Structures are given as structure tokens and as C-alpha cells.
Amino acid sequence: MAQNAQVTLSGFGDEAANQKTAVQQFAAFAAIGLQYYSLRFIDAGDGIKNVMKLSKAEIQTIRHLENEYGLNVASIGSPIGKVKLLDIDDGTKNAYVPFKKYLDKEVKKACDLAHAFETKLVRGFSFYHPKGTDPWKHVPQVVDQLGQIAEMCLRSDLTFGVELEANLVGQNGEILADIHRQVKNSALVLIFDAGNLTCQGYTAAEVLEQFRLMKAGLGWMHIKDYRHPEASKRQAHIDEETLKHFVPADIGDSGHEMIFKELREMLPKLDAKLRRRGIPGFIMDLEPHVKAGGQYGGFSGPDGLGVALRSLCRVLDFSKIDYHIRDFDDIVADRGF
């Protein structure tokens, strides 16, 4: 009997830890059975820092603890691309950094971190266009800037994933698919996130259509879901700090079952394509936000992340997609006898 297609499970480490310490994150991930995590915010002994601010000593501490807990980094959860596209006061608090300076300093730092943590993936975004303007008008500039980021990643043998998220130029699958088509660089892929569409007012059918548009550029997937407490309508701008109705993947409004059904059919070829780039297959990165969500991160707690993982596994089982969580064979291999 033919085996089902398989995905690699991961999650954002800081989602699982009350105080964001490395030990809390890694203990929670090991306990729920994950072997990969994405690195975003972490306390490695000198306070909570974004991954982009880590010192060499902190990197060494984290690497040592990864080995102790049997973890590997799935992706660098960088905030690259979460800055203003234009130096315009639009009433938001988003920063503007001249792009040449941004590329030479921040993007290079993200690439260096990926090598330090032995991962091939850097997560990023598609820049904030001025609030109230049409995102399509800014696609040419985003294509130029993401093209330069992708080229730097290509030279570093890395892959840059652009996450779908509200309020950025790439706020839906249609725009991101067009950006991907125009950039034409194998180091640039797209990160689908159903919850980031549903919270904007997309219906399950519309979320599925956005997924279909992104298929050609799909690189990995973030797993979160959203359930509206009442009838919703499409919103042009989201107050991200007020989002509080995120739920596990099997009880939200996004329709993950329909998405996974279509994903299953494309997984064999996609998995092979990703592995040729040194990536450990198609990654599903848990970012459930079940206790809190915001512009630069979210929180689920160790209990919430466990709930979210079990919910995801139920949807994967229903969709006939295989996955691996730690079992006794892993314990035997770790203890060496």
C-alpha cells in the first residue's frame, strides 16, 4: 500500500514559553513531541530578545540547549520586511529604514543567523505600504526589494519565505502570487497562513481560493486559525493588537480540511523540490496565538501549544497526511542502547 504524503511539524518556540526562556521553550517542545522549532523571541540569559539581536555567546548557549533537548531550527523567524516601504507618516508606528542600509545590515544578519543555526529558511514579509493606499500600486517596488533580498539569500544558499499577513503589501494570495511570479528567483517562496486571511474577513471558500493562487510559489505553511464571534466582513486594515479570537486548526473558520486535501496532492513533488534545496521537507509551523496575538508575535503557552498541535494532528489524520512526533524509537536512539 502506498504511503501517504508527509509533512514536517514545527512551531514558534516563544509561543510555548511563559517567560520566553530557552529552557522553557525547548522543554515544552520536547514534551509535546516536536523536533523542530522556529526561532523568533528568546531569553538565553540576557533578557528576551528578537533573534536578530542575539549575541555570539547567546547563539552558542542556544545551540548547546538545542542539542540537550533534541531540537533543530526549522526557520529564522525574522521580522525582515516588516518596515515601511516609503518614508511617509501614515499614522502608524511602523519604522522606515532606507533599503540599501536595510539590505546590507539586517538582511545580511538574518542570513548569518541562518548559517549559525544550521537552517536553510528565513521567514520575512512584504513591507508596509502607506495606510489607506492600494497595495497593488506598490507591487513594483516590493518586487524590486524582495528580488534583492532573494538574490542575497540565493548567494548564501538559503531560502527566503514571504509570509501572507494583513496590512502588508502581500496581504493575500493574489498579490503574493503576482510578486512571486515577477521576482522569478528560486530562493523566494511563499508562506501560506489561513488564519491571517480569515481574520481579515475572508470566508473558508475564499481562503481556499487564495491558497490555490499561492500553490506555484508555496514553500511552507504557518498553522493558525480564527473564529469570528459574529458575522464578519472584509476589512481593509486590521488593528492587529485587538485580534483575540484565534483558535486551533480544527475548530476555526478557515477550512483547513479543504486546504490540506489539495495540499496532499501536491506534496510529493513539492517535498522533493524543497529537499533539493537542503530543506527537511514541507514544514507546517505552528503559530496558533490561542492566548494572544499581535503585530510581532503571539502567545499560546505550553498548554495552548499542546492543544494546537493535537488539533493539527487531527486535521492531518483526517486529510491522510503523515507526520512524525517523538516516539519510543527516538528515545532509544537518544539514549544509545
N, C-alpha and C positions, 0 to 999 in steps of 0.2 A: 504494500500500500504506500502510495506517495506521501511524503511528509508535507506538513503544512509549511507555508512561508513563515519566517521567524523575524522578530524584531529584537533589538537590544534595549533593555529598560534602564533608565537613569532618572535623575531628578536634581533639582537645585538644592544643594546642600543646606543653604541657610534657611530654606523653608522648614526644615525639620528641627531647628535648634532654638530653644527659648532665649539663650544668651549669645547665640551665633558662634560659640567656641568650636574650634576644630574637633575636639574630643566629643562634644555633644552631637555635632553633625555626623561624624563618622560612626559613632556608636549606634545612632538611630538608623543609619543606612544599613549597617551590618546586620542589625537586629531584624529589620524587615526583609532582608534578603537581597538587597541591591549590591552590585559590584562596580557600578559606575555612578559618578555624580558630576554635576556641572558646578563650577566654582564661580561664585559671584561676590557675596559678602562673607567675611570670616574673621574670627579673632584667633590669631595664632600666638597670642601672648602680649601683644602691644595694643589692645583695643580692637574694636570692629573696624575693618577696612574693606573697601571695594578691592577686588582682585587687582585692579590697575595700580593700587597704591602699596602693594606688598613689597617689603624689603627682601634682599637676598637671604637674610637669616630666617625670615618668616617663611619663605619658599622652602628652605631646607627643612624647617620644622614640620611643615605641612606634608612634604614628601615622605618624611620619616613616619608620620602618623598614618598616611595612606597605606604604607606597607604593613604597618601593625594591624590595621583594620581590613586589609584586603580590598582596597579600593583603587580605581583608576579614574582619571579625569575624562569625562565624555567631551566637554566643551569648556572653553573660557567664556563665561557669561559676561562679556564686556559690555559697557554702555556705548561703544563706538556707534556713531550715527545718531545719538540722542542729544544733538545740539542743533541750534538754529541754522537753517540753510542760508539765511540772509540777515545782515545786521540791521534789523528793523524792530522797533519797540511795538510789539503787538499785544501788550498787556499780560504776557506770560512771563514766567520766571526762567525760562529755558536760556541757557548760555549760548553765546556766539563765539566761535573760535575761527580765525582765518584758516581756510582749508589747508594751505601748504604747511602751516605750522602744525595743524592737527594731524596731517598725514605723517610728517616727519617725526613727530613726538608720540602721539597717542596710538596711532595705528601700528607703528613700529614696536611700541611697548607691548601691545597686545600679541603681536607675532612672537616677540621674545618670550612672553609668558607661556604661550602655547608650546614652544620648544622646551621650556623649563619644566613644564608639567606633562610633557610627552603626549600631547593630544594634537590631532590634526584639525580640530574645529574651533573657530572663533565666532561667537554669536555677535550680531550687530543689528543696526536699524537703518532707516532710510531718510533721516533728517526731518526736522520740524519745519514745515512751510509756515509763513505768517498766518496766524489765526484768522479765519474768515475768508481765506483765499482758496481758489480752486486748486487742489493738489495736482491735477493734470498739467497745469501751466508750469509746474516746477519740475516735471519729469526730466527734461533735457539736462538740467544742472545736476540732478540726482544721478542720472546715468553717467555723466562725466565723473562725478566724485566717487561713486561706487565702483566705477570702472578702474579708477586709480587705486582704490583700496584692494580690489580683486587682483590687480596686477602685482601689488606688493605681496599679497598672500600667495599668489602663484609662484613668485620667485622664492618664497620661503617654504614651498611645498605644503601649504596649508589651504584650508577651505573656509571661506567666509560665508556665513549664513545670515540672510536678511530676514528678520522676524516681522511677520504681519502684526501691526498694532495700531490702535486708534490714534488720531491726531497727527501721525506722521504722514509723509507723502505716500508711503506704501501701506495705506490703511486697509486695503482689501486685496483680494487675489487678482482682480483685473489689473490694477495698477502695478502690482509687483510682477505679474507675468510679463507685462509690457517692458518693465525695467530690465528683467532678466533677458528677454529677447534682444533688447538693444545693447546690453553690455557685452554679451557673447564672449564670456570668459568662463572656462571650466572651473575656476576657483570660486565662482559666485553661485550660490544655491539659495533656495528659499526655505523659510521655516514656517510651516503652517501651524496656526493656533486657532482652533474653533471657538474657544471662549472669548478670544479677542474680537471676533466678529459678532457673536451673539450679544455681547454687552453693548454693541453699537445699534442693536435693534434688528439684526438680520434674523430671518426665520431659518428653521432647520433646512428647508429646501434651498434657500439662498446660500446658506453656509456650504452645502454640498456643491453648489454650482461654483462658488469661489474656490473650493478645493480642486475641482476639475480644471479650472483655469490655471492653477499652480502646478499641475502634475508634471509638466515638462521641466520645470526648474526645481522640483522638490528635492530637498537634501535631508532634512529631518523634521521632527514634529514636537511641538510643546503640547502637553496634555493639561488642559483646564477646561472647565465648563461653567456655564452661567444659567441661572434660572430666574426669570423675571417674576417679581411678586404680583405683577398685574400686566395687562395687555401693553405691549411696547410698540414704539415706532422708531424708525431710523433716525439717528442723531448725527449731526454734522461734527460736533465737538463734544468730547466726553470729559467730564470732571473726574479724572482718574482717582482722586483721593476719596471720592464718595462711593466707589464701587464696592459693594459688600455682599453681593448675592452669588458669589462663586460657590460651586458645588462639585462633588465628584462626577466623573465622566459618565456614570450610568444613570444619573438622575437629572441631568441638565436639559436645556432646550436645544443643544447644538446638533443632536442626532449623530453621535459618534458611531453608532452601529452602521449607519449608511455609509459614512466616510470610510470606515475600516473595511467594509465589504469591497469597495472599489480599490482601496489601498492593497488589499490582499492579492489582487490580480496583477498588480504591477511590481510587487515586492521582489520576486526572483531576479528580474533584470536590474531593478534599482539597487538591490543588495550587492550584486556583482559589480555594478558601476562604482558604488561607494568603496567597496573593498579594494578596488584597483587604485584608489587614492589613499589607501592606508587607513581607512575609517572602519571601525568594527561593526559594519552593517548599518541598517536603518535604525536610528536611535529615536525612541519615544522618551522625552524628557518631562518628567512630572514637574509642573509648576502650578499646583492646584489652588493656592490662595484661599483655602477654605476657612481661615480665621481672619485674614485681612489681605487687601490688595492695594497697590499704589503705583505711582509712576515708575519707580525704580526698583520695585521688588514686591514681595508678598510674604505671607506667613501662614503656615499650616500647623506647626508644632509636630512633635514626634508622633502623637496620636493621629493628628489630621493627615499627615503624610502616609501613615499606615492605612488609614481608611481609603485615601485616594488611590493608593497602589492596589489594594484589593478590589476596588471598584473598576479600575482599569483592567485588571486581570479578568474580571467577569465579562467585560465587553470583548476583550481579546479572545477568550474562550468561546463566546457566542459567535464571534466572527471567524473562528477557526484559524487564528493566527497564533503561532507558538512563541514562547519566550522562555527565559531561564531566570529563576530566582534561586538563591543558595539552597543547596540540599546537603544530605549527609555525605555524599561523594566529595563535595567541596571541603567539608570539614576534615575528611580523611586525607585529602590531598594536602591540606594546610598543615595537619599535624605530622604528616610524613610517615605514618605507619597504619 
